[in-house]
Amino acid sequence: MAGRYDIAPNGIQNGAINMEDIVSIIFSYNSIKGEQNYNEVMDINANDAINMIDIVICLNISIVLQQNTLNEIIL
Ligand SMILES: [Ca+2]
């Protein structure tokens, strides 16, 4: 259910969108494609930049999932 927003920094999704996903994005925060820190997995909106927009999208998806099933979210 968490789908592509459930970030898998080690290649394994944990089945939830939670702080682990947000922290993963923070590790690549403020980077653009071509830079060492950039990781396309963290670029949620695929605009070649990892910034607050990606974090907000991830948070919004987690809120939507929380409204649908409490078991999906562990914040
Ligand atoms: Ca982005």
N, CA, C, O and the ligand as a Tripos MOL2 file, in Angstrom:
@<TRIPOS>MOLECULE
protein
  301   299    76     0     0
PROTEIN
NO_CHARGES

@<TRIPOS>ATOM
      1 N           0.8200   -1.2030    0.0000 N.3       1 MET1
      2 CA          0.0000    0.0000    0.0000 C.3       1 MET1
      3 C           0.8600    1.2620    0.0000 C.2       1 MET1
      4 O           0.4920    2.2700   -0.6030 O.2       1 MET1
      5 N           2.0000    1.2000    0.6760 N.am      2 ALA2
      6 CA          2.8580    2.3740    0.7460 C.3       2 ALA2
      7 C           3.5060    2.6710   -0.6010 C.2       2 ALA2
      8 O           3.8540    3.8190   -0.8770 O.2       2 ALA2
      9 N           3.6730    1.6550   -1.4400 N.am      3 GLY3
     10 CA          4.1380    1.8280   -2.8060 C.3       3 GLY3
     11 C           5.4740    2.5190   -2.9240 C.2       3 GLY3
     12 O           6.3710    2.3070   -2.1090 O.2       3 GLY3
     13 N           5.6050    3.3570   -3.9560 N.am      4 ARG4
     14 CA          6.9020    3.9640   -4.2460 C.3       4 ARG4
     15 C           7.3170    4.9960   -3.2130 C.2       4 ARG4
     16 O           8.4870    5.3780   -3.1760 O.2       4 ARG4
     17 N           6.4040    5.4590   -2.3770 N.am      5 TYR5
     18 CA          6.7520    6.4450   -1.3650 C.3       5 TYR5
     19 C           7.4150    5.8000   -0.1540 C.2       5 TYR5
     20 O           7.9840    6.4880    0.6940 O.2       5 TYR5
     21 N           7.3360    4.4800   -0.0810 N.am      6 ASP6
     22 CA          8.0450    3.7430    0.9660 C.3       6 ASP6
     23 C           9.4780    3.5580    0.4710 C.2       6 ASP6
     24 O           9.7780    2.6140   -0.2590 O.2       6 ASP6
     25 N          10.3460    4.4630    0.8740 N.am      7 ILE7
     26 CA         11.7140    4.5080    0.3560 C.3       7 ILE7
     27 C          12.5070    3.2980    0.8390 C.2       7 ILE7
     28 O          12.4010    2.8870    1.9950 O.2       7 ILE7
     29 N          13.2890    2.7470   -0.0570 N.am      8 ALA8
     30 CA         14.0900    1.5630    0.2600 C.3       8 ALA8
     31 C          15.5640    1.8840    0.0690 C.2       8 ALA8
     32 O          16.1600    1.4750   -0.9280 O.2       8 ALA8
     33 N          16.1700    2.6180    1.0190 N.am      9 PRO9
     34 CA         17.5730    3.0160    0.8470 C.3       9 PRO9
     35 C          18.5210    1.8310    0.7450 C.2       9 PRO9
     36 O          19.5760    1.9380    0.1200 O.2       9 PRO9
     37 N          18.1650    0.7150    1.3440 N.am     10 ASN10
     38 CA         18.9940   -0.4930    1.2780 C.3      10 ASN10
     39 C          18.3900   -1.5320    0.3410 C.2      10 ASN10
     40 O          18.7910   -2.6960    0.3520 O.2      10 ASN10
     41 N          17.4230   -1.1050   -0.4720 N.am     11 GLY11
     42 CA         16.7840   -2.0170   -1.4080 C.3      11 GLY11
     43 C          15.6080   -2.7780   -0.8240 C.2      11 GLY11
     44 O          15.0130   -3.6220   -1.4950 O.2      11 GLY11
     45 N          15.2720   -2.4810    0.4240 N.am     12 ILE12
     46 CA         14.1760   -3.1920    1.0850 C.3      12 ILE12
     47 C          13.1880   -2.1830    1.6470 C.2      12 ILE12
     48 O          13.5500   -1.3520    2.4790 O.2      12 ILE12
     49 N          11.9320   -2.2550    1.1920 N.am     13 GLN13
     50 CA         10.8920   -1.4070    1.7590 C.3      13 GLN13
     51 C          10.4010   -2.0390    3.0520 C.2      13 GLN13
     52 O          10.3790   -3.2630    3.1840 O.2      13 GLN13
     53 N          10.0040   -1.1920    4.0160 N.am     14 ASN14
     54 CA          9.5360   -1.7390    5.2970 C.3      14 ASN14
     55 C           8.0160   -1.7850    5.3950 C.2      14 ASN14
     56 O           7.4780   -2.1450    6.4410 O.2      14 ASN14
     57 N           7.3210   -1.4260    4.3240 N.am     15 GLY15
     58 CA          5.8640   -1.5320    4.3020 C.3      15 GLY15
     59 C           5.1420   -0.3830    4.9510 C.2      15 GLY15
     60 O           3.9230   -0.4320    5.1160 O.2      15 GLY15
     61 N           5.8660    0.6510    5.3220 N.am     16 ALA16
     62 CA          5.2310    1.8130    5.9430 C.3      16 ALA16
     63 C           5.9280    3.0790    5.4680 C.2      16 ALA16
     64 O           7.0870    3.0420    5.0560 O.2      16 ALA16
     65 N           5.2200    4.1890    5.5290 N.am     17 ILE17
     66 CA          5.8540    5.4850    5.2920 C.3      17 ILE17
     67 C           5.9790    6.1390    6.6500 C.2      17 ILE17
     68 O           4.9770    6.4710    7.2820 O.2      17 ILE17
     69 N           7.1980    6.3230    7.0940 N.am     18 ASN18
     70 CA          7.4130    6.8010    8.4550 C.3      18 ASN18
     71 C           8.6830    7.6450    8.5220 C.2      18 ASN18
     72 O           9.2260    8.0390    7.4900 O.2      18 ASN18
     73 N           9.1490    7.9170    9.7240 N.am     19 MET19
     74 CA         10.3290    8.7680    9.8920 C.3      19 MET19
     75 C          11.5580    8.1790    9.2050 C.2      19 MET19
     76 O          12.4580    8.9210    8.8110 O.2      19 MET19
     77 N          11.6050    6.8790    9.0580 N.am     20 GLU20
     78 CA         12.7350    6.2530    8.3610 C.3      20 GLU20
     79 C          12.8240    6.7670    6.9220 C.2      20 GLU20
     80 O          13.9160    7.0050    6.4050 O.2      20 GLU20
     81 N          11.6710    6.9320    6.2880 N.am     21 ASP21
     82 CA         11.6470    7.4460    4.9190 C.3      21 ASP21
     83 C          12.0660    8.9170    4.8860 C.2      21 ASP21
     84 O          12.8160    9.3350    4.0040 O.2      21 ASP21
     85 N          11.5800    9.6910    5.8460 N.am     22 ILE22
     86 CA         11.9380   11.1110    5.9060 C.3      22 ILE22
     87 C          13.4330   11.2670    6.1520 C.2      22 ILE22
     88 O          14.0820   12.0930    5.5100 O.2      22 ILE22
     89 N          13.9790   10.4960    7.0610 N.am     23 VAL23
     90 CA         15.4200   10.5650    7.3530 C.3      23 VAL23
     91 C          16.2330   10.1900    6.1130 C.2      23 VAL23
     92 O          17.2810   10.7830    5.8560 O.2      23 VAL23
     93 N          15.7590    9.2220    5.3540 N.am     24 SER24
     94 CA         16.4560    8.8390    4.1200 C.3      24 SER24
     95 C          16.5240   10.0180    3.1590 C.2      24 SER24
     96 O          17.5560   10.2530    2.5300 O.2      24 SER24
     97 N          15.4360   10.7500    3.0470 N.am     25 ILE25
     98 CA         15.4240   11.9270    2.1670 C.3      25 ILE25
     99 C          16.3800   12.9860    2.7090 C.2      25 ILE25
    100 O          17.0870   13.6360    1.9390 O.2      25 ILE25
    101 N          16.4060   13.1610    4.0190 N.am     26 ILE26
    102 CA         17.2710   14.1840    4.6270 C.3      26 ILE26
    103 C          18.7450   13.9170    4.3100 C.2      26 ILE26
    104 O          19.5180   14.8620    4.1530 O.2      26 ILE26
    105 N          19.1430   12.6540    4.2150 N.am     27 PHE27
    106 CA         20.5350   12.3440    3.8750 C.3      27 PHE27
    107 C          20.9210   12.8540    2.4920 C.2      27 PHE27
    108 O          22.0910   13.1360    2.2350 O.2      27 PHE27
    109 N          19.9460   12.9700    1.6080 N.am     28 SER28
    110 CA         20.2130   13.4800    0.2630 C.3      28 SER28
    111 C          19.7110   14.9080    0.0810 C.2      28 SER28
    112 O          19.7200   15.4460   -1.0270 O.2      28 SER28
    113 N          19.2780   15.5090    1.1740 N.am     29 TYR29
    114 CA         18.6450   16.8380    1.1210 C.3      29 TYR29
    115 C          19.5610   17.8800    0.4860 C.2      29 TYR29
    116 O          20.7750   17.8870    0.6920 O.2      29 TYR29
    117 N          18.9390   18.7490   -0.2850 N.am     30 ASN30
    118 CA         19.6200   19.8830   -0.9140 C.3      30 ASN30
    119 C          20.6690   19.4290   -1.9310 C.2      30 ASN30
    120 O          21.7350   20.0310   -2.0520 O.2      30 ASN30
    121 N          20.3510   18.3710   -2.6480 N.am     31 SER31
    122 CA         21.2540   17.9180   -3.7060 C.3      31 SER31
    123 C          20.5000   17.9090   -5.0390 C.2      31 SER31
    124 O          19.2710   17.8550   -5.0830 O.2      31 SER31
    125 N          21.2700   17.9630   -6.1060 N.am     32 ILE32
    126 CA         20.6860   17.9000   -7.4420 C.3      32 ILE32
    127 C          21.3650   16.7830   -8.2230 C.2      32 ILE32
    128 O          22.4550   16.3300   -7.8720 O.2      32 ILE32
    129 N          20.7030   16.3530   -9.2830 N.am     33 LYS33
    130 CA         21.2130   15.2700  -10.1100 C.3      33 LYS33
    131 C          22.6380   15.5740  -10.5490 C.2      33 LYS33
    132 O          22.9320   16.6750  -11.0130 O.2      33 LYS33
    133 N          23.5050   14.6050  -10.4020 N.am     34 GLY34
    134 CA         24.9050   14.7720  -10.7620 C.3      34 GLY34
    135 C          25.7950   14.9800   -9.5520 C.2      34 GLY34
    136 O          27.0010   14.7400   -9.6170 O.2      34 GLY34
    137 N          25.2120   15.4230   -8.4500 N.am     35 GLU35
    138 CA         25.9910   15.6040   -7.2280 C.3      35 GLU35
    139 C          26.0930   14.2740   -6.4830 C.2      35 GLU35
    140 O          25.2600   13.3840   -6.6550 O.2      35 GLU35
    141 N          27.1230   14.1560   -5.6580 N.am     36 GLN36
    142 CA         27.3990   12.9010   -4.9590 C.3      36 GLN36
    143 C          26.2550   12.4860   -4.0410 C.2      36 GLN36
    144 O          25.9400   11.2990   -3.9490 O.2      36 GLN36
    145 N          25.6340   13.4340   -3.3670 N.am     37 ASN37
    146 CA         24.5630   13.1170   -2.4130 C.3      37 ASN37
    147 C          23.2370   12.7660   -3.0740 C.2      37 ASN37
    148 O          22.3580   12.1790   -2.4420 O.2      37 ASN37
    149 N          23.0940   13.1270   -4.3530 N.am     38 TYR38
    150 CA         21.8150   12.9020   -5.0320 C.3      38 TYR38
    151 C          21.5530   11.4080   -5.1890 C.2      38 TYR38
    152 O          22.4270   10.6460   -5.6040 O.2      38 TYR38
    153 N          20.3330   11.0080   -4.8480 N.am     39 ASN39
    154 CA         19.9010    9.6200   -5.0160 C.3      39 ASN39
    155 C          18.4960    9.6730   -5.5940 C.2      39 ASN39
    156 O          17.5740   10.1590   -4.9380 O.2      39 ASN39
    157 N          18.3240    9.1850   -6.7950 N.am     40 GLU40
    158 CA         17.0280    9.3360   -7.4610 C.3      40 GLU40
    159 C          15.8900    8.6650   -6.7040 C.2      40 GLU40
    160 O          14.7310    9.0390   -6.8850 O.2      40 GLU40
    161 N          16.1890    7.6950   -5.8730 N.am     41 VAL41
    162 CA         15.1440    7.0470   -5.0680 C.3      41 VAL41
    163 C          14.5140    8.0550   -4.1020 C.2      41 VAL41
    164 O          13.3270    7.9600   -3.7910 O.2      41 VAL41
    165 N          15.3030    9.0120   -3.6320 N.am     42 MET42
    166 CA         14.8160   10.0210   -2.6870 C.3      42 MET42
    167 C          14.1180   11.1900   -3.3830 C.2      42 MET42
    168 O          13.4500   11.9980   -2.7360 O.2      42 MET42
    169 N          14.2770   11.2720   -4.6930 N.am     43 ASP43
    170 CA         13.6750   12.3620   -5.4710 C.3      43 ASP43
    171 C          12.2310   11.9740   -5.7990 C.2      43 ASP43
    172 O          11.9300   11.4870   -6.8890 O.2      43 ASP43
    173 N          11.3580   12.2010   -4.8340 N.am     44 ILE44
    174 CA          9.9810   11.7110   -4.9070 C.3      44 ILE44
    175 C           9.2350   12.2570   -6.1210 C.2      44 ILE44
    176 O           8.5040   11.5230   -6.7840 O.2      44 ILE44
    177 N           9.4170   13.5290   -6.4080 N.am     45 ASN45
    178 CA          8.6820   14.1010   -7.5410 C.3      45 ASN45
    179 C           9.5110   14.1030   -8.8330 C.2      45 ASN45
    180 O           9.1060   14.6910   -9.8360 O.2      45 ASN45
    181 N          10.6650   13.4450   -8.7990 N.am     46 ALA46
    182 CA         11.5020   13.2360   -9.9920 C.3      46 ALA46
    183 C          11.7790   14.5260  -10.7510 C.2      46 ALA46
    184 O          11.6620   14.5730  -11.9760 O.2      46 ALA46
    185 N          12.1510   15.5850  -10.0090 N.am     47 ASN47
    186 CA         12.4850   16.8480  -10.6850 C.3      47 ASN47
    187 C          13.9850   17.1280  -10.6560 C.2      47 ASN47
    188 O          14.4210   18.2620  -10.8540 O.2      47 ASN47
    189 N          14.7740   16.0660  -10.4020 N.am     48 ASP48
    190 CA         16.2380   16.1530  -10.4040 C.3      48 ASP48
    191 C          16.7890   16.9850   -9.2510 C.2      48 ASP48
    192 O          17.9390   17.4200   -9.3060 O.2      48 ASP48
    193 N          15.9940   17.2140   -8.2140 N.am     49 ALA49
    194 CA         16.4500   17.9320   -7.0220 C.3      49 ALA49
    195 C          15.7750   17.3050   -5.8050 C.2      49 ALA49
    196 O          14.6100   16.9120   -5.8580 O.2      49 ALA49
    197 N          16.5180   17.2200   -4.7250 N.am     50 ILE50
    198 CA         15.9560   16.6840   -3.4830 C.3      50 ILE50
    199 C          15.9040   17.8280   -2.4840 C.2      50 ILE50
    200 O          16.9320   18.3510   -2.0530 O.2      50 ILE50
    201 N          14.6780   18.2030   -2.1270 N.am     51 ASN51
    202 CA         14.4960   19.3530   -1.2590 C.3      51 ASN51
    203 C          13.2370   19.1810   -0.4220 C.2      51 ASN51
    204 O          12.6900   18.0830   -0.3140 O.2      51 ASN51
    205 N          12.7880   20.2850    0.1690 N.am     52 MET52
    206 CA         11.6470   20.2310    1.0860 C.3      52 MET52
    207 C          10.3870   19.7150    0.3920 C.2      52 MET52
    208 O           9.5340   19.1110    1.0430 O.2      52 MET52
    209 N          10.2580   19.9390   -0.8940 N.am     53 ILE53
    210 CA          9.0710   19.4660   -1.6160 C.3      53 ILE53
    211 C           8.9720   17.9470   -1.5150 C.2      53 ILE53
    212 O           7.8810   17.4100   -1.3180 O.2      53 ILE53
    213 N          10.0820   17.2600   -1.6450 N.am     54 ASP54
    214 CA         10.0660   15.7920   -1.5540 C.3      54 ASP54
    215 C           9.6490   15.3480   -0.1530 C.2      54 ASP54
    216 O           8.9130   14.3740    0.0030 O.2      54 ASP54
    217 N          10.1230   16.0660    0.8570 N.am     55 ILE55
    218 CA          9.7400   15.7320    2.2400 C.3      55 ILE55
    219 C           8.2530   15.9810    2.4520 C.2      55 ILE55
    220 O           7.5640   15.1680    3.0680 O.2      55 ILE55
    221 N           7.7600   17.1020    1.9440 N.am     56 VAL56
    222 CA          6.3410   17.4340    2.1210 C.3      56 VAL56
    223 C           5.4610   16.4030    1.4060 C.2      56 VAL56
    224 O           4.4360   15.9860    1.9450 O.2      56 VAL56
    225 N           5.8480   15.9980    0.2200 N.am     57 ILE57
    226 CA          5.0780   14.9780   -0.5020 C.3      57 ILE57
    227 C           5.0310   13.6950    0.3220 C.2      57 ILE57
    228 O           3.9730   13.0850    0.4720 O.2      57 ILE57
    229 N           6.1690   13.2960    0.8490 N.am     58 CYS58
    230 CA          6.2340   12.0750    1.6520 C.3      58 CYS58
    231 C           5.3470   12.2040    2.8920 C.2      58 CYS58
    232 O           4.6340   11.2660    3.2470 O.2      58 CYS58
    233 N           5.3920   13.3690    3.5520 N.am     59 LEU59
    234 CA          4.5510   13.5890    4.7300 C.3      59 LEU59
    235 C           3.0730   13.5740    4.3610 C.2      59 LEU59
    236 O           2.2610   12.9890    5.0780 O.2      59 LEU59
    237 N           2.7190   14.2080    3.2530 N.am     60 ASN60
    238 CA          1.3180   14.2400    2.8280 C.3      60 ASN60
    239 C           0.8070   12.8360    2.5290 C.2      60 ASN60
    240 O          -0.3190   12.4960    2.8910 O.2      60 ASN60
    241 N           1.6200   12.0240    1.8780 N.am     61 ILE61
    242 CA          1.2150   10.6490    1.5860 C.3      61 ILE61
    243 C           1.0250    9.8870    2.8950 C.2      61 ILE61
    244 O           0.0970    9.0880    3.0210 O.2      61 ILE61
    245 N           1.8930   10.1290    3.8560 N.am     62 SER62
    246 CA          1.7540    9.4200    5.1270 C.3      62 SER62
    247 C           0.4680    9.8170    5.8340 C.2      62 SER62
    248 O          -0.1720    8.9830    6.4750 O.2      62 SER62
    249 N           0.0820   11.0970    5.7230 N.am     63 ILE63
    250 CA         -1.1680   11.5620    6.3490 C.3      63 ILE63
    251 C          -2.3710   10.9050    5.6730 C.2      63 ILE63
    252 O          -3.3080   10.4770    6.3470 O.2      63 ILE63
    253 N          -2.3430   10.8280    4.3520 N.am     64 VAL64
    254 CA         -3.4370   10.1790    3.6210 C.3      64 VAL64
    255 C          -3.5500    8.7200    4.0380 C.2      64 VAL64
    256 O          -4.6500    8.2200    4.2730 O.2      64 VAL64
    257 N          -2.4200    8.0430    4.1280 N.am     65 LEU65
    258 CA         -2.4530    6.6360    4.5410 C.3      65 LEU65
    259 C          -2.9500    6.5090    5.9780 C.2      65 LEU65
    260 O          -3.6700    5.5690    6.3130 O.2      65 LEU65
    261 N          -2.5590    7.4670    6.8280 N.am     66 GLN66
    262 CA         -2.9930    7.4260    8.2220 C.3      66 GLN66
    263 C          -4.5110    7.5390    8.3070 C.2      66 GLN66
    264 O          -5.1450    6.8950    9.1430 O.2      66 GLN66
    265 N          -5.0770    8.3480    7.4520 N.am     67 GLN67
    266 CA         -6.5230    8.5080    7.4530 C.3      67 GLN67
    267 C          -7.2160    7.2460    6.9590 C.2      67 GLN67
    268 O          -8.3580    6.9740    7.3300 O.2      67 GLN67
    269 N          -6.5290    6.4790    6.1240 N.am     68 ASN68
    270 CA         -7.1360    5.2700    5.5590 C.3      68 ASN68
    271 C          -6.8850    4.0340    6.4040 C.2      68 ASN68
    272 O          -7.7870    3.2190    6.5980 O.2      68 ASN68
    273 N          -5.6830    3.8900    6.9020 N.am     69 THR69
    274 CA         -5.3870    2.7380    7.7580 C.3      69 THR69
    275 C          -4.2970    3.0960    8.7390 C.2      69 THR69
    276 O          -3.1780    3.4080    8.3320 O.2      69 THR69
    277 N          -4.5890    3.0610    9.9770 N.am     70 LEU70
    278 CA         -3.6380    3.4680   11.0160 C.3      70 LEU70
    279 C          -2.4300    2.5540   11.0560 C.2      70 LEU70
    280 O          -1.3680    2.9670   11.5220 O.2      70 LEU70
    281 N          -2.5580    1.3400   10.5880 N.am     71 ASN71
    282 CA         -1.4540    0.3990   10.6330 C.3      71 ASN71
    283 C          -0.3470    0.7340    9.6380 C.2      71 ASN71
    284 O           0.7660    0.2230    9.7620 O.2      71 ASN71
    285 N          -0.6350    1.5860    8.6500 N.am     72 GLU72
    286 CA          0.3460    1.9090    7.6190 C.3      72 GLU72
    287 C           1.3620    2.9450    8.0960 C.2      72 GLU72
    288 O           2.4500    3.0430    7.5290 O.2      72 GLU72
    289 N           1.0290    3.7140    9.1210 N.am     73 ILE73
    290 CA          1.8430    4.8600    9.5040 C.3      73 ILE73
    291 C           2.4360    4.6770   10.8960 C.2      73 ILE73
    292 O           1.7280    4.3550   11.8500 O.2      73 ILE73
    293 N           3.7190    4.8850   10.9950 N.am     74 ILE74
    294 CA          4.3710    4.9070   12.3080 C.3      74 ILE74
    295 C           5.2550    6.1310   12.3210 C.2      74 ILE74
    296 O           6.4080    6.0590   11.8960 O.2      74 ILE74
    297 N           4.7500    7.2500   12.7950 N.am     75 LEU75
    298 CA          5.5290    8.4950   12.8230 C.3      75 LEU75
    299 C           6.0790    8.7480   14.2000 C.2      75 LEU75
    300 O           6.7610    9.7490   14.4180 O.2      75 LEU75
    301 CA         12.4210   16.3550   -5.9550 Ca       76 CA76
@<TRIPOS>BOND
     1     1     2 1
     2     2     3 1
     3     3     4 2
     4     3     5 am
     5     5     6 1
     6     6     7 1
     7     7     8 2
     8     7     9 am
     9     9    10 1
    10    10    11 1
    11    11    12 2
    12    11    13 am
    13    13    14 1
    14    14    15 1
    15    15    16 2
    16    15    17 am
    17    17    18 1
    18    18    19 1
    19    19    20 2
    20    19    21 am
    21    21    22 1
    22    22    23 1
    23    23    24 2
    24    23    25 am
    25    25    26 1
    26    26    27 1
    27    27    28 2
    28    27    29 am
    29    29    30 1
    30    30    31 1
    31    31    32 2
    32    31    33 am
    33    33    34 1
    34    34    35 1
    35    35    36 2
    36    35    37 am
    37    37    38 1
    38    38    39 1
    39    39    40 2
    40    39    41 am
    41    41    42 1
    42    42    43 1
    43    43    44 2
    44    43    45 am
    45    45    46 1
    46    46    47 1
    47    47    48 2
    48    47    49 am
    49    49    50 1
    50    50    51 1
    51    51    52 2
    52    51    53 am
    53    53    54 1
    54    54    55 1
    55    55    56 2
    56    55    57 am
    57    57    58 1
    58    58    59 1
    59    59    60 2
    60    59    61 am
    61    61    62 1
    62    62    63 1
    63    63    64 2
    64    63    65 am
    65    65    66 1
    66    66    67 1
    67    67    68 2
    68    67    69 am
    69    69    70 1
    70    70    71 1
    71    71    72 2
    72    71    73 am
    73    73    74 1
    74    74    75 1
    75    75    76 2
    76    75    77 am
    77    77    78 1
    78    78    79 1
    79    79    80 2
    80    79    81 am
    81    81    82 1
    82    82    83 1
    83    83    84 2
    84    83    85 am
    85    85    86 1
    86    86    87 1
    87    87    88 2
    88    87    89 am
    89    89    90 1
    90    90    91 1
    91    91    92 2
    92    91    93 am
    93    93    94 1
    94    94    95 1
    95    95    96 2
    96    95    97 am
    97    97    98 1
    98    98    99 1
    99    99   100 2
   100    99   101 am
   101   101   102 1
   102   102   103 1
   103   103   104 2
   104   103   105 am
   105   105   106 1
   106   106   107 1
   107   107   108 2
   108   107   109 am
   109   109   110 1
   110   110   111 1
   111   111   112 2
   112   111   113 am
   113   113   114 1
   114   114   115 1
   115   115   116 2
   116   115   117 am
   117   117   118 1
   118   118   119 1
   119   119   120 2
   120   119   121 am
   121   121   122 1
   122   122   123 1
   123   123   124 2
   124   123   125 am
   125   125   126 1
   126   126   127 1
   127   127   128 2
   128   127   129 am
   129   129   130 1
   130   130   131 1
   131   131   132 2
   132   131   133 am
   133   133   134 1
   134   134   135 1
   135   135   136 2
   136   135   137 am
   137   137   138 1
   138   138   139 1
   139   139   140 2
   140   139   141 am
   141   141   142 1
   142   142   143 1
   143   143   144 2
   144   143   145 am
   145   145   146 1
   146   146   147 1
   147   147   148 2
   148   147   149 am
   149   149   150 1
   150   150   151 1
   151   151   152 2
   152   151   153 am
   153   153   154 1
   154   154   155 1
   155   155   156 2
   156   155   157 am
   157   157   158 1
   158   158   159 1
   159   159   160 2
   160   159   161 am
   161   161   162 1
   162   162   163 1
   163   163   164 2
   164   163   165 am
   165   165   166 1
   166   166   167 1
   167   167   168 2
   168   167   169 am
   169   169   170 1
   170   170   171 1
   171   171   172 2
   172   171   173 am
   173   173   174 1
   174   174   175 1
   175   175   176 2
   176   175   177 am
   177   177   178 1
   178   178   179 1
   179   179   180 2
   180   179   181 am
   181   181   182 1
   182   182   183 1
   183   183   184 2
   184   183   185 am
   185   185   186 1
   186   186   187 1
   187   187   188 2
   188   187   189 am
   189   189   190 1
   190   190   191 1
   191   191   192 2
   192   191   193 am
   193   193   194 1
   194   194   195 1
   195   195   196 2
   196   195   197 am
   197   197   198 1
   198   198   199 1
   199   199   200 2
   200   199   201 am
   201   201   202 1
   202   202   203 1
   203   203   204 2
   204   203   205 am
   205   205   206 1
   206   206   207 1
   207   207   208 2
   208   207   209 am
   209   209   210 1
   210   210   211 1
   211   211   212 2
   212   211   213 am
   213   213   214 1
   214   214   215 1
   215   215   216 2
   216   215   217 am
   217   217   218 1
   218   218   219 1
   219   219   220 2
   220   219   221 am
   221   221   222 1
   222   222   223 1
   223   223   224 2
   224   223   225 am
   225   225   226 1
   226   226   227 1
   227   227   228 2
   228   227   229 am
   229   229   230 1
   230   230   231 1
   231   231   232 2
   232   231   233 am
   233   233   234 1
   234   234   235 1
   235   235   236 2
   236   235   237 am
   237   237   238 1
   238   238   239 1
   239   239   240 2
   240   239   241 am
   241   241   242 1
   242   242   243 1
   243   243   244 2
   244   243   245 am
   245   245   246 1
   246   246   247 1
   247   247   248 2
   248   247   249 am
   249   249   250 1
   250   250   251 1
   251   251   252 2
   252   251   253 am
   253   253   254 1
   254   254   255 1
   255   255   256 2
   256   255   257 am
   257   257   258 1
   258   258   259 1
   259   259   260 2
   260   259   261 am
   261   261   262 1
   262   262   263 1
   263   263   264 2
   264   263   265 am
   265   265   266 1
   266   266   267 1
   267   267   268 2
   268   267   269 am
   269   269   270 1
   270   270   271 1
   271   271   272 2
   272   271   273 am
   273   273   274 1
   274   274   275 1
   275   275   276 2
   276   275   277 am
   277   277   278 1
   278   278   279 1
   279   279   280 2
   280   279   281 am
   281   281   282 1
   282   282   283 1
   283   283   284 2
   284   283   285 am
   285   285   286 1
   286   286   287 1
   287   287   288 2
   288   287   289 am
   289   289   290 1
   290   290   291 1
   291   291   292 2
   292   291   293 am
   293   293   294 1
   294   294   295 1
   295   295   296 2
   296   295   297 am
   297   297   298 1
   298   298   299 1
   299   299   300 2
@<TRIPOS>SUBSTRUCTURE
     1 MET1         2 RESIDUE 1 A MET
     2 ALA2         6 RESIDUE 1 A ALA
     3 GLY3        10 RESIDUE 1 A GLY
     4 ARG4        14 RESIDUE 1 A ARG
     5 TYR5        18 RESIDUE 1 A TYR
     6 ASP6        22 RESIDUE 1 A ASP
     7 ILE7        26 RESIDUE 1 A ILE
     8 ALA8        30 RESIDUE 1 A ALA
     9 PRO9        34 RESIDUE 1 A PRO
    10 ASN10       38 RESIDUE 1 A ASN
    11 GLY11       42 RESIDUE 1 A GLY
    12 ILE12       46 RESIDUE 1 A ILE
    13 GLN13       50 RESIDUE 1 A GLN
    14 ASN14       54 RESIDUE 1 A ASN
    15 GLY15       58 RESIDUE 1 A GLY
    16 ALA16       62 RESIDUE 1 A ALA
    17 ILE17       66 RESIDUE 1 A ILE
    18 ASN18       70 RESIDUE 1 A ASN
    19 MET19       74 RESIDUE 1 A MET
    20 GLU20       78 RESIDUE 1 A GLU
    21 ASP21       82 RESIDUE 1 A ASP
    22 ILE22       86 RESIDUE 1 A ILE
    23 VAL23       90 RESIDUE 1 A VAL
    24 SER24       94 RESIDUE 1 A SER
    25 ILE25       98 RESIDUE 1 A ILE
    26 ILE26      102 RESIDUE 1 A ILE
    27 PHE27      106 RESIDUE 1 A PHE
    28 SER28      110 RESIDUE 1 A SER
    29 TYR29      114 RESIDUE 1 A TYR
    30 ASN30      118 RESIDUE 1 A ASN
    31 SER31      122 RESIDUE 1 A SER
    32 ILE32      126 RESIDUE 1 A ILE
    33 LYS33      130 RESIDUE 1 A LYS
    34 GLY34      134 RESIDUE 1 A GLY
    35 GLU35      138 RESIDUE 1 A GLU
    36 GLN36      142 RESIDUE 1 A GLN
    37 ASN37      146 RESIDUE 1 A ASN
    38 TYR38      150 RESIDUE 1 A TYR
    39 ASN39      154 RESIDUE 1 A ASN
    40 GLU40      158 RESIDUE 1 A GLU
    41 VAL41      162 RESIDUE 1 A VAL
    42 MET42      166 RESIDUE 1 A MET
    43 ASP43      170 RESIDUE 1 A ASP
    44 ILE44      174 RESIDUE 1 A ILE
    45 ASN45      178 RESIDUE 1 A ASN
    46 ALA46      182 RESIDUE 1 A ALA
    47 ASN47      186 RESIDUE 1 A ASN
    48 ASP48      190 RESIDUE 1 A ASP
    49 ALA49      194 RESIDUE 1 A ALA
    50 ILE50      198 RESIDUE 1 A ILE
    51 ASN51      202 RESIDUE 1 A ASN
    52 MET52      206 RESIDUE 1 A MET
    53 ILE53      210 RESIDUE 1 A ILE
    54 ASP54      214 RESIDUE 1 A ASP
    55 ILE55      218 RESIDUE 1 A ILE
    56 VAL56      222 RESIDUE 1 A VAL
    57 ILE57      226 RESIDUE 1 A ILE
    58 CYS58      230 RESIDUE 1 A CYS
    59 LEU59      234 RESIDUE 1 A LEU
    60 ASN60      238 RESIDUE 1 A ASN
    61 ILE61      242 RESIDUE 1 A ILE
    62 SER62      246 RESIDUE 1 A SER
    63 ILE63      250 RESIDUE 1 A ILE
    64 VAL64      254 RESIDUE 1 A VAL
    65 LEU65      258 RESIDUE 1 A LEU
    66 GLN66      262 RESIDUE 1 A GLN
    67 GLN67      266 RESIDUE 1 A GLN
    68 ASN68      270 RESIDUE 1 A ASN
    69 THR69      274 RESIDUE 1 A THR
    70 LEU70      278 RESIDUE 1 A LEU
    71 ASN71      282 RESIDUE 1 A ASN
    72 GLU72      286 RESIDUE 1 A GLU
    73 ILE73      290 RESIDUE 1 A ILE
    74 ILE74      294 RESIDUE 1 A ILE
    75 LEU75      298 RESIDUE 1 A LEU
    76 CA76       301 GROUP 0 **** ****
